[in-house]
Amino acid sequence: MQKPTHRNFKRRPKRYAHPVDAKVGDRFPLSIKKLGVEGQGIGYFKHKVCFVPGALPGEVVVAEVTVVHDNYLEAKLHQLRQPSPDRVTPKDAYAGLAGGFELETLAAPHPYGYRNKAQFQVRMQDGHVVAGLYQANSHTVVDMQTCAVQMPGTMKVINTLVKLIEELAIPVYNEANQSGIIKTLAVRESLATGQIQVAIITNTAKLIKKHALLVAIEDQLPEVTSVVQNVNPGDTPLVWGDETTLLYGQDYITESLMGLDFRLSARSFLQLNPEQTEVLYEEAAKALDLSKDDTLIDAYAGIGTIGLSLANRVKQVIGMETIADAVQDANNNATLNGVTNARYEVGPAEELLPKWRSQGQHFDALVVDPPRTGLDNALIDTILQEKPAKFAYVSCNMATLARNLARLVPTYRVAYIQPVDMLPQTPRCEAVVKLVLNED
């Protein structure tokens, strides 16, 4: 779980900036008023904000202070005095330990078994190989042999791989001295085809017992159609390194969205919930209100999933992405699906949009689906200069969305914001924003 974002509170006027009269370990009753952007409960202690992970609006808890800041507190839930009627019992016993289980709701049609990718750290614990997610705010791996939000195939493959790694005595990564080989297992399953891809992320290029491991995978996991090795040496916050090698099968699996097929290499980005992804893209199409005469710009295009899904509704799609491999995937996916009115180029949108305009290219509509950091400031400047009449913003981070919208208004007005529950059981959601160009 990422640490809470508290930027709004740091910017309060100085009269609110005097220290909170509390110390670590203090306990006090707290009424939870609302949720923070990371899903933490928010209450007020002596008029100061207090963040309590695991607490829900309407609950009365006993909070125990864990961190004291000048103008807000962080606390843990010591006792639940008055539970919310919306509180449910997590299906996984370690939901309170590992990140990714902060909120459990029933908002999506299929709130469990939806997640198409598992990216688990591999370590030794008590003489056995384990795989799982980090415990919140630590590098301690929680052994996760079950995970209710994952597609069942991903967990079957993870558990089999853990067993094989232990049986073959393949050294796993030791974070303390940066030794060992296998650091991470990334497993992705296609909802449409049932194909599964395994990425073994290693500390060194040498993978001992590689042949024996591949033979066992072929024998015990016939659903695995692709195995790659990615090398990411040493102590780094990044999961993936630059070097990826195909070990077995094809270097991609195929997923279907909106009636199209998409080839996914190990590092290709795809939304984690295929069913809700189609809902998300339909909401983007609705916000854009496209016509057959429109030219659609697909920014932050990834492998082209949004633009290609909408290509049959417009005159042409032109997209861009800064990652060359993703652009190649996008163009290959266009060819794979017989889409002849879409093309993708390598480069940032803030450079390519003015270039295309100077070359006489007209465009009517823009769809953006940026990472959690939001739109690049230079891209916002370019959007405000180019002023596409139709504009849909797909966001996975409400905090950066709010900051970006503050800059886009008043050139654009926000017609509506439609949330989509992409990741049930977590505080994450996606939102589609319809932006309309002001006429003045």
ABEGO torsion letter per residue (X at the ends): XBBBBAAAAAABBAAAABBBBBBBGBBBBBBBABBBAAGBBBBBBGGBBBBBBGBBBGBBBBBBBABBBAABBBBBBABBABBBAABBBBABAAAAABBGAABBBAABABABGABABBBBBBBBBGGBBBBEBBBBGBABBBBBABBAABBAAAAAAAAAAAAAAAAAGBBBBBAAAGBEABABBBBBBBAAAGBBBBBBBBABABBBGAAAAAAAAAAABAABABBBBBBBBEBBABABBABBBBABEBABBBBBBGGBBBBBBAABBBBABAAAAAAAAAAAAAAAGBBAABBBBBBGAEAGAAAAAAAAABABBBBBBABAAAAAAAAAAAAAAGBAABBBBBEBAAAAAAAAAAAGBBBABBBBBBBAAEBBAAAAAAAAAAGBABBBBBBABAAAAAAAAAAAOAABBBABBBBBBABBGBABBBBBBBBBBBAX
